[in-house]
Each structure stands twice: as structure tokens, then as C-alpha cells.
């Protein structure tokens, strides 16, 4: 299972190391256990920066992609509407 140390390593090395700077976003990645959004068989890979299969031909996006998309949205400032098509496993939602 994932640990706060694994999440912290992901945040510091993969996300902050690739230019993700919004503190709210980094704190969310520290707090949300990604392993709860994948099967038990794949939980050991939850903190690798890679997409993982979630069934039905779908994947949970890599943490870096999730962070980049969210950071771009946050940089735009307050928005009235966001169109989400297919929340997949719900990790980014």
C-alpha cells in the first residue's frame, strides 16, 4: 500500500520537479491516496508516474498529466463552468 513517504516522493521529484508549483495542488497530491483508485493488484505501482489500467480499456492518467491539466485550470482563475467528459476512476475529479 502507498505511504505518505511515497506520495511525498511523487510530489517532490515528479511534480514539483516538473514545474508544478501551486501549493494547493501539491497538497492535494500529498493527501489523496492514489492507490485507492486502482485495483489491489496495481496498488504497488500507484506512485509511479505512469498511467495504470482501471478496466474497460480505460486508464488512470499519470500523476504528472493530472497535475498539469489541473494547474492549467487553476492558472486561469475562477471559472463558472468546467466540462468533464468521463471522470474515469474519479482520481482527478
N, C-alpha and C positions, 0 to 999 in steps of 0.2 A: 504494500500500500504506500501511497505517497506520504511524504512528510513535509513539514514546514521547511525543512532544510532543502528538500528537492525543489519546492516551489520558489524559495529564495534564490537558489542557484539559477533556475529558469529566468526569474525576473532580472537578476544582476547580469548574467552572462549573455542570455539570448535577447531579452527585450531591451533593457537599458543599454546594453552593448550595441544594439542596432538602432539606437536613436529614439526609442520610446521614452518620453520624458514626463508625461502627465502623471503626477503623483497619485491622482485618484485611480487611474488605470493600473498603475503598478501595484497599488494597494489591493485592488480587486483581484489581480492575479495572485497575490500573496494569500488572499483569504479564501478563494474558491478552489476547492479540491477537484482538479480536472479528472482524476481517476473515477469520480462518481458519475461521469458522463460517458464512460466506455465500459465494455464488458470486463468481467473479472480477469479473463484470460489476457487482456491487453493492458490492465492497470499498471503493470510494471513499466510500461512504455509511456505512461501519461505525461511525463515531464521531459520527454524528448521533443525537440522542436520539429515535429513531423505530423502530417495528418494521420489519423487512425480510422479504420473502418468501424462503422456503427450499425451496419446491417442494411439490407435492401439496396445495395450498391452505393450507399452514401458514406461520407466520411465526416469526422470532426476535423475542422481545419487546424493547421499548425498554430501553436500559440502566437508566433510572430505575425502571421496573417491576420488572426483575430485582433491582435493589439494594433496593428497598422490600420485596419479598417475602422476600429473604434476611435483611435487617436484622430484620424482624419475627420470623423464625425464631430468629435469634441472640439476640434480646432475651428469648426465652422460657427461655433457659438450655439446659443439656444435655437432649437428648431421646433416648429409646430408639429411636423409630421415626419415619420420615418416609415418607409415601405420595407417590410421584412418579408422575403419570399422564402419559405421553407426554413424554419428555425432548426432543422436537423435534430440534434440531441438536446438543444437548449443551452449549451455552454455559453455562447456569445449573447444570447438573449438576456 
